[in-house]
């Protein structure tokens, strides 16, 4: 699959990178479920993935969200928060922050509201910078992760409609590996189901999931981009109005042609221009796709995401 390189990054884009760049620290590198991975190249002297987040926020006019992100780090400590930057279906940009509790992997016991990773504790801790409308019974809720979406509306209003929580499942018993739920005020709304596959030996199972969905069957060969399938895990998600694929631990040389195809523009130009500064990192990528019911051949990618940590 041949992809032309993007236009060069502008002097203003490169100057912004130089100003916002954060050097890579000595700690471990983390993927989008906060599992550590070995660097793909020597990280000495290179940039932390946080640099991409900072650059993206300012480029997209979302730097007013930085106090919220800073507050997450104050509450949880460095290296504890995963970020995702996204191009939304209407062309807007967004950010999502994820808090994953590694100690609870495989457990189904409540966190309790005093756990700093609980929704209750985060809602209280964020109150100086953001009002989040989530009232969760953390005495009883058992979840591995929670996340918070941020966009221009949240930035301008200082209010969020709520956290999402992610509950575990056993595929053999429940038919899924995880579910996500929106905690909207006092309402708990089921949203997505997730299946995780090892890319090395379960690629056929991923393909079967895409082929079995009318939302992606007609475009399975392009959605399962061969340039990305040599990765660590691939997740398939069923959502209310679309499906999604997530590719974990993609190296930078795999990322760049995918960005040129799926997400051309300033971020793509920047990543190409600063490839060497970021080549020690492995990235996590997501794409949401849907199809109109009257023409199942017209599969469209509606949202793309790039994930790192801070």
Secondary structure by P-SEA (a helix, b strand, c coil): cbbbbcccccaaaaaaaaaaccccccbbbbccccccccccccccccccaaaaaaaaaaaaccccaaaaaaaaaaacccccbbbbbbbccccccbbbbbbbccccccccccccccccccaaaaaaaacccccccccccccccccccccccccaaaaaaccccbbbbbbbbbcccccccbbbbbbcccbbbbcbbbbbbcccccaaaaaaaaaaccccccccccccccccccccbbbbbbcccccbbbbccccaaaaaaaaaaccccaaaaaaaaaccccccbbbbbbbbbbbbcccccccccccccccccc
